[in-house]
Amino acid sequence: DVLLTDDLVTYMKSTNAISQENEKIVEEIFLRGDLVKFAKTIPNQEIMSKDFAEIREFVKRSTKDIEVENLRSMNSGEQENFRNKNT
């Protein structure tokens, strides 16, 4: 199956897998990507740089979210070992 941008955005929002802030950023970038792919629109350098920076920050935030979620799922002994290993 092929997922369209609308499908991906709807799925993303329904699962609450990422923050609303990240949802908005990803949705805007996906929609601009559709314009590039289907309407052959070429964004200006400022928009491309902004999108690149936002995606980079999105990845950083997502990585931190995953680390926090992994810590939550560990028992207290595992958390202590993780903290000692990473300090």
trRosetta pair geometry for C-beta under 8 A, 3 or more apart (Angstrom, degrees):
i j d omega theta_ij theta_ji phi_ij phi_ji
3 7 4.2 -135 -160 94 83 130
3 8 5.2 101 143 -57 123 84
3 11 7.4 -36 -151 -3 140 142
4 7 4.8 100 51 5 68 104
4 8 7.2 -134 97 -4 36 88
5 8 5.7 -57 -148 37 32 110
5 9 6.2 29 157 -17 67 108
5 27 7.9 107 174 -145 102 63
5 30 4.6 153 -139 150 110 118
5 31 6.3 129 167 -80 153 56
5 33 7.6 163 -91 71 129 103
5 34 5.4 -68 -25 -57 151 130
6 9 5.8 -56 -143 39 29 109
6 10 6.2 30 157 -19 65 108
7 10 5.9 -57 -147 38 27 110
7 11 6.2 26 156 -17 64 109
8 11 5.8 -57 -147 38 28 111
8 12 6.1 32 154 -23 65 108
8 30 6.6 -156 81 -137 133 160
9 12 5.6 -52 -144 35 29 115
9 13 6.4 25 158 -15 64 108
9 23 7.5 99 -151 -171 77 92
9 26 7.7 174 -103 107 80 98
9 27 4.9 71 -119 -111 121 101
9 30 6.7 -161 -60 68 104 152
10 13 6.0 -60 -148 39 27 107
10 14 6.1 22 157 -18 65 112
11 14 5.8 -61 -143 38 28 108
11 15 6.2 14 164 -11 66 112
12 15 6.5 -68 -148 39 22 101
12 17 6.5 -91 -148 41 62 106
12 18 6.6 -25 -170 33 102 107
12 23 5.6 157 132 -124 119 95
12 26 6.8 -141 -160 89 169 140
12 27 7.7 -157 70 -65 145 93
13 16 7.5 22 -178 -67 34 53
13 23 6.0 87 -84 -151 77 144
18 22 4.2 -88 155 88 120 133
18 23 5.9 156 88 -57 102 75
18 26 7.4 70 83 -5 155 141
18 62 6.6 -34 -117 -103 113 99
18 65 7.3 129 -125 73 69 173
19 22 4.7 94 58 10 82 100
19 23 6.9 -135 100 -8 44 86
19 61 7.4 -66 18 148 127 134
19 65 7.6 -149 -27 -88 99 144
20 23 5.3 -47 -146 31 36 119
20 24 6.5 39 155 -22 65 101
21 24 6.0 -55 -156 31 29 110
21 25 6.7 25 150 -16 63 107
22 25 5.6 -54 -147 37 37 112
22 26 6.1 32 158 -16 70 108
22 58 5.4 118 -137 -135 98 95
22 61 6.4 -155 -78 93 123 136
22 62 7.0 112 -135 -67 155 93
23 26 6.0 -62 -147 41 26 106
23 27 6.0 27 157 -21 65 111
24 27 5.8 -56 -145 36 27 112
24 28 6.4 25 159 -18 63 107
25 28 6.1 -60 -152 36 27 108
25 29 6.4 18 156 -13 64 110
25 54 5.0 -159 -160 169 122 123
25 55 7.7 178 149 -75 117 50
25 58 5.7 -161 102 -77 141 122
26 29 5.9 -60 -147 41 31 107
26 30 6.1 33 156 -21 67 108
26 58 6.6 119 -64 -140 91 155
27 30 5.8 -55 -145 36 28 111
27 31 6.3 27 157 -18 64 107
28 31 5.9 -56 -149 36 29 110
28 32 6.5 26 154 -15 64 105
29 32 5.8 -53 -147 39 33 109
29 33 6.2 40 150 -24 64 105
29 51 5.2 126 -117 -146 105 107
29 54 6.8 -167 -59 90 127 126
29 55 6.5 104 -120 -67 169 103
30 33 5.4 -54 -150 34 32 117
30 34 6.6 38 150 -23 64 98
31 34 5.6 -45 -153 27 35 114
31 35 7.0 38 148 -19 62 98
32 35 5.5 -48 -155 31 40 114
32 36 6.6 40 147 -19 67 101
32 43 6.2 25 -177 -63 122 137
32 47 7.1 -162 -151 164 152 126
32 51 6.7 -119 74 -91 150 143
33 36 5.6 -52 -151 35 36 112
33 37 6.1 28 154 -14 69 109
34 37 5.8 -59 -140 43 30 106
34 38 5.6 -11 176 15 70 115
34 39 7.7 53 131 2 68 97
35 38 7.0 -66 -120 54 18 83
35 39 4.8 -37 -158 43 60 120
35 41 4.2 -27 152 40 102 132
35 43 7.8 91 90 -56 123 94
36 39 7.5 -8 -42 56 9 77
36 40 7.3 32 -169 -128 38 19
36 41 5.8 -87 -84 68 46 74
36 42 7.0 76 -122 -97 88 41
36 43 6.9 -54 -74 -13 110 94
43 47 4.0 -102 174 85 122 131
43 48 5.4 149 95 -52 114 82
43 51 7.5 64 100 -8 164 137
44 47 5.3 94 57 11 71 100
44 48 7.2 -137 101 -3 36 92
45 48 5.7 -58 -146 40 33 112
45 49 6.1 32 157 -19 68 108
46 49 5.9 -57 -148 37 26 109
46 50 6.3 27 154 -19 63 109
47 50 5.6 -54 -145 38 31 113
47 51 6.2 32 156 -19 66 106
48 51 5.8 -54 -146 37 29 110
48 52 6.3 30 155 -20 63 107
49 52 5.7 -54 -147 36 30 113
49 53 6.3 28 155 -17 64 107
50 53 5.9 -58 -149 38 29 109
50 54 6.2 26 155 -18 65 109
51 54 5.7 -57 -145 38 30 110
51 55 6.3 28 158 -18 66 106
52 55 6.0 -56 -147 36 28 108
52 56 6.4 30 153 -20 63 107
53 56 5.7 -54 -149 35 31 114
53 57 6.4 28 154 -15 65 106
54 57 5.7 -55 -147 40 32 109
54 58 6.2 41 150 -26 65 105
55 58 5.3 -48 -145 33 34 119
55 59 6.5 36 154 -20 64 100
56 59 5.9 -53 -154 32 30 110
56 60 6.6 30 149 -17 63 105
57 60 5.5 -52 -148 37 36 113
57 61 6.2 33 155 -16 68 106
58 61 5.9 -57 -146 40 28 107
58 62 6.1 28 156 -20 64 110
59 62 5.7 -55 -143 38 28 112
59 63 6.3 33 156 -23 63 104
60 63 5.9 -54 -151 32 28 112
60 64 6.7 25 153 -14 62 105
61 64 5.7 -57 -153 38 34 110
61 65 6.3 37 149 -23 67 105
62 65 5.4 -50 -147 34 34 115
62 66 6.4 36 153 -20 65 102
63 66 5.8 -52 -151 33 32 111
63 67 6.5 33 150 -19 64 104
64 67 5.6 -53 -149 35 34 113
64 68 6.4 35 153 -19 67 104
65 68 5.8 -54 -149 36 31 111
65 69 6.3 30 153 -18 65 107
66 69 5.7 -55 -146 38 31 111
66 70 6.3 34 153 -21 65 105
67 70 5.7 -53 -148 35 30 112
67 71 6.5 32 152 -20 63 104
68 71 5.7 -54 -151 35 32 113
68 72 6.5 36 150 -23 64 103
69 72 5.6 -50 -150 31 34 114
69 73 6.6 26 154 -15 64 107
70 73 5.9 -61 -150 38 32 107
70 74 6.7 38 151 -30 65 102
71 74 5.7 -51 -152 22 35 114
71 79 5.9 76 -161 -117 84 98
71 82 6.7 -152 -109 93 88 159
74 78 3.7 -128 -171 95 112 122
74 79 4.9 148 100 -57 124 76
74 82 6.6 52 123 -14 179 139
75 78 5.1 92 53 12 69 104
75 79 7.1 -129 100 -8 34 91
76 79 5.5 -52 -147 34 34 115
76 80 6.5 36 155 -21 66 103
77 80 5.8 -52 -150 33 32 111
77 81 6.5 31 153 -16 64 105
78 81 5.7 -54 -149 38 33 112
78 82 6.3 37 152 -22 66 106
79 82 5.6 -54 -148 35 31 114
79 83 6.3 31 154 -19 66 105
80 83 5.8 -53 -147 36 31 110
80 84 6.3 28 156 -16 64 108
81 84 5.9 -57 -146 39 29 110
81 85 6.2 28 156 -19 65 111
82 85 5.9 -60 -148 38 27 110
82 86 6.2 0 163 2 65 116
83 86 6.3 -75 -142 49 25 95
83 87 6.1 17 165 -22 66 117
84 87 6.4 -62 -137 31 25 106
